[in-house]
Amino acid sequence: MPLGLGVLVGASVQRLAGVGFALVAGPALVLLLGPGDGVTLSNCAAGAISAVGLAGTWRQVRLARMLPLTGAAACTVPLGAWIAGRVPAPALLIGIGLLVSGAALLVIRGVRAAGLRGVRGALAAGAASGFMNSAAGVGGPAVSLYAVNTGWSAREFLPNAQFYGVAVNLLSLAAKGAPHLAAPAWSTAAAGIALGAGVGRVLADRVPERRARAVVLGLALAGGLTTLGKGVLDL
C-alpha cells in the first residue's frame, strides 16, 4: 500500500505540473525499496507518466530547444549511473536527500542566472539534470530552473518537460537496467501510475498553478530531509 500511494501521488504531480514525480515520490520509493531499486522505479514511473502526458501534447514540443538539453543529459547519465552503483547505501541516501532538498530549495527561490539562458544554459541544465536523474532520480529541477530563466510560460513548459522526461528516463534506464521487483510490486506501481494520471488530469483544471507548486515543493523538501536523516542514521 505505501508503494502504491507514493507512486499515485507522484504520478498525479507529474501529470499536473510536467515534472515532480521523483521530487515527491522518489524519497518514499528509496526508503521503501533502497537507493538502487527506488531510483530506477522512479525513472520507470516518471518516464511512463511523461509518455502519457506527451501523447496529447507532442505537437507543442519545441525540438530545437530540447535537443541541447537531451544531448547534454545523454553525456552525463552514464556518470550518474556509475557513481550510484558504487556508493554505499547510507552515503547514497545522504546524497539523494541533499540533492532533493537542495533542488527543491533552488526551485522555491526561483534562482536567476545568466548562465541558465540560451544554448549554454540548456547544455548546463541538461548535463546537471542527466547526472542527477541517473544517480538520484531527480532530473526535473535543473530543467525547471532553465525554463524559469528562459522565460517559458507554464503552457510552453508542460509539453517540453514531458518530452524531456521520456528521453532522460529512457537514457537512465538504458544505463542502469530495470528495477528488480516482484510481480505484485510492478502491478501496484502500474496501478498507481494509471490512477495518478487520471487524478492529475482532473486536478490540472481545478488547482491553481501557484498552490499546486507550493504543495509539490513542500512535499519534496520534507521527503528529501527524511531521506537525508535516514542516511545519517544508517552510517
C-alpha positions as CSV (number, residue, x, y, z in Angstrom):
1,M,0.0,0.0,0.0
2,P,2.7,2.6,0.8
3,L,4.3,1.9,-2.6
4,G,1.1,2.3,-4.5
5,L,0.3,5.5,-2.6
6,G,3.7,7.0,-3.2
7,V,3.5,6.3,-6.9
8,L,-0.1,7.6,-7.2
9,V,0.8,10.9,-5.5
10,G,4.0,11.3,-7.6
11,A,2.1,10.4,-10.8
12,S,-0.6,13.0,-10.0
13,V,2.0,15.7,-9.5
14,Q,3.9,14.8,-12.7
15,R,0.7,14.8,-14.8
16,L,-0.3,18.1,-13.2
17,A,3.0,20.0,-13.5
18,G,5.1,18.1,-16.1
19,V,7.8,17.4,-13.5
20,G,7.9,16.4,-9.9
21,F,7.4,12.7,-9.7
22,A,10.8,12.0,-8.3
23,L,10.8,15.0,-6.0
24,V,7.6,13.9,-4.4
25,A,7.7,10.1,-4.7
26,G,11.4,9.4,-5.1
27,P,12.3,9.7,-1.4
28,A,9.5,7.4,-0.4
29,L,10.5,4.8,-3.0
30,V,14.1,5.0,-1.9
31,L,13.1,4.4,1.7
32,L,10.8,1.5,0.8
33,L,13.0,-0.2,-1.8
34,G,16.5,1.0,-1.2
35,P,18.5,3.5,-3.3
36,G,19.1,1.3,-6.3
37,D,15.6,-0.1,-7.0
38,G,13.9,3.1,-5.6
39,V,15.7,5.4,-8.1
40,T,15.2,3.1,-11.0
41,L,11.5,2.6,-10.3
42,S,11.3,6.4,-10.1
43,N,12.8,6.5,-13.5
44,C,10.4,4.0,-14.9
45,A,7.3,5.7,-13.4
46,A,8.3,9.2,-14.3
47,G,9.1,8.2,-17.9
48,A,5.8,6.4,-18.2
49,I,3.7,9.3,-16.8
50,S,5.6,11.7,-19.1
51,A,4.7,9.5,-22.1
52,V,1.0,9.5,-21.1
53,G,1.0,13.3,-21.0
54,L,3.1,13.6,-24.2
55,A,0.6,11.6,-26.2
56,G,-1.7,14.6,-26.2
57,T,0.8,17.4,-26.4
58,W,3.6,16.2,-28.7
59,R,2.7,18.8,-31.4
60,Q,3.7,21.6,-29.0
61,V,7.2,20.3,-28.3
62,R,10.0,22.6,-29.4
63,L,12.5,20.1,-30.6
64,A,15.2,22.7,-31.4
65,R,15.0,23.8,-27.8
66,M,15.1,20.3,-26.4
67,L,17.9,18.8,-28.4
68,P,20.7,20.6,-26.5
69,L,19.1,19.6,-23.2
70,T,18.7,15.9,-24.1
71,G,22.1,15.7,-25.8
72,A,23.8,17.1,-22.7
73,A,21.9,14.7,-20.5
74,A,22.9,11.7,-22.6
75,C,26.6,12.6,-21.9
76,T,26.2,12.7,-18.1
77,V,23.7,9.9,-17.5
78,P,26.4,7.2,-17.6
79,L,28.4,9.0,-15.0
80,G,25.5,9.2,-12.6
81,A,24.7,5.5,-13.1
82,W,28.4,4.6,-12.5
83,I,28.5,6.6,-9.2
84,A,25.1,5.3,-8.0
85,G,26.4,1.7,-8.5
86,R,29.5,2.2,-6.4
87,V,28.5,4.4,-3.5
88,P,27.5,2.6,-0.2
89,A,23.7,2.7,0.6
90,P,23.9,5.2,3.5
91,A,26.1,7.6,1.6
92,L,23.7,7.3,-1.4
93,L,20.7,8.1,0.8
94,I,22.5,11.1,2.1
95,G,23.4,12.2,-1.4
96,I,19.8,11.7,-2.6
97,G,18.4,13.6,0.4
98,L,20.8,16.5,-0.2
99,L,20.0,16.6,-3.9
100,V,16.3,16.5,-3.5
101,S,16.3,19.1,-0.7
102,G,18.7,21.4,-2.5
103,A,16.8,21.1,-5.7
104,A,13.5,21.9,-4.0
105,L,15.0,25.0,-2.3
106,L,16.5,26.3,-5.6
107,V,13.2,26.0,-7.4
108,I,11.4,27.6,-4.4
109,R,13.8,30.5,-4.6
110,G,13.4,30.7,-8.4
111,V,17.2,31.1,-8.9
112,R,18.1,33.5,-11.7
113,A,21.4,33.2,-13.5
114,A,22.5,34.4,-16.9
115,G,24.3,31.1,-17.4
116,L,21.0,29.3,-17.5
117,R,19.8,31.0,-20.7
118,G,20.2,30.2,-24.3
119,V,22.1,27.2,-25.7
120,R,24.8,27.4,-23.0
121,G,22.1,27.3,-20.3
122,A,20.4,24.4,-22.0
123,L,23.7,22.4,-22.1
124,A,24.4,23.2,-18.4
125,A,20.9,22.3,-17.3
126,G,20.8,19.1,-19.4
127,A,24.2,18.0,-18.1
128,A,23.2,18.6,-14.4
129,S,19.8,17.0,-15.0
130,G,21.1,13.9,-16.7
131,F,23.6,13.2,-13.9
132,M,21.0,13.9,-11.1
133,N,18.3,11.8,-12.8
134,S,20.5,8.8,-13.2
135,A,22.1,9.0,-9.8
136,A,19.2,10.1,-7.7
137,G,16.1,10.2,-10.0
138,V,15.7,14.0,-9.7
139,G,16.3,15.4,-13.2
140,G,13.4,17.8,-13.2
141,P,14.6,20.8,-11.1
142,A,17.5,21.7,-13.4
143,V,15.2,21.8,-16.4
144,S,12.7,23.8,-14.3
145,L,15.4,26.4,-13.5
146,Y,16.4,26.6,-17.1
147,A,12.7,27.2,-18.1
148,V,12.3,29.9,-15.4
149,N,15.5,31.7,-16.6
150,T,14.5,31.4,-20.3
151,G,11.0,32.9,-19.6
152,W,8.9,29.9,-20.6
153,S,5.2,30.1,-19.6
154,A,3.6,27.1,-17.9
155,R,1.8,26.3,-21.1
156,E,5.1,26.1,-23.0
157,F,6.9,24.2,-20.3
158,L,4.5,21.3,-19.8
159,P,4.8,19.5,-23.2
160,N,8.5,20.1,-23.4
161,A,9.1,18.8,-19.9
162,Q,7.1,15.7,-20.8
163,F,9.2,15.1,-23.9
164,Y,12.4,15.6,-21.8
165,G,11.0,13.3,-19.1
166,V,10.6,10.5,-21.6
167,A,14.0,11.0,-23.0
168,V,16.1,11.3,-19.9
169,N,14.4,8.5,-18.1
170,L,14.9,6.1,-21.0
171,L,18.5,7.1,-21.0
172,S,18.8,6.5,-17.3
173,L,17.1,3.0,-17.6
174,A,19.4,2.1,-20.5
175,A,22.4,2.9,-18.4
176,K,21.2,1.0,-15.2
177,G,18.6,-1.5,-16.3
178,A,15.1,-2.0,-14.8
179,P,14.5,-2.4,-11.0
180,H,14.4,-5.8,-9.5
181,L,10.8,-6.0,-8.2
182,A,8.4,-8.9,-7.6
183,A,5.2,-9.1,-9.8
184,P,2.9,-7.6,-7.1
185,A,5.1,-4.6,-6.7
186,W,5.1,-4.0,-10.5
187,S,1.3,-4.3,-10.5
188,T,0.9,-1.9,-7.6
189,A,3.2,0.6,-9.3
190,A,1.3,0.3,-12.6
191,A,-2.0,0.9,-10.9
192,G,-0.6,3.9,-9.1
193,I,0.6,5.4,-12.4
194,A,-2.7,4.9,-14.1
195,L,-4.8,6.3,-11.2
196,G,-2.3,9.2,-10.7
197,A,-2.5,10.1,-14.4
198,G,-6.3,10.4,-14.1
199,V,-6.2,12.3,-10.8
200,G,-3.5,14.7,-12.1
201,R,-5.6,15.4,-15.3
202,V,-8.6,16.3,-13.2
203,L,-6.6,18.5,-10.8
204,A,-4.9,20.4,-13.6
205,D,-8.3,22.1,-14.4
206,R,-9.1,22.8,-10.7
207,V,-6.0,23.6,-8.7
208,P,-4.3,27.0,-9.2
209,E,-0.7,26.6,-10.5
210,R,0.8,28.5,-7.6
211,R,-0.9,26.4,-5.0
212,A,0.0,23.1,-6.8
213,R,3.6,24.3,-7.0
214,A,3.7,25.1,-3.3
215,V,2.4,21.6,-2.3
216,V,4.8,19.8,-4.6
217,L,7.8,21.7,-3.3
218,G,6.8,21.3,0.3
219,L,6.4,17.5,-0.1
220,A,9.7,17.3,-2.0
221,L,11.6,19.2,0.8
222,A,10.0,17.0,3.5
223,G,10.9,13.8,1.6
224,G,14.4,15.0,0.9
225,L,15.1,15.8,4.6
226,T,13.6,12.5,5.7
227,T,15.9,10.6,3.3
228,L,18.9,12.6,4.4
229,G,18.1,11.8,8.1
230,K,17.7,8.1,7.3
231,G,21.1,8.0,5.6
232,V,22.8,9.8,8.5
233,L,21.2,7.3,11.0
234,D,22.4,4.3,8.9
235,L,26.0,5.4,8.8
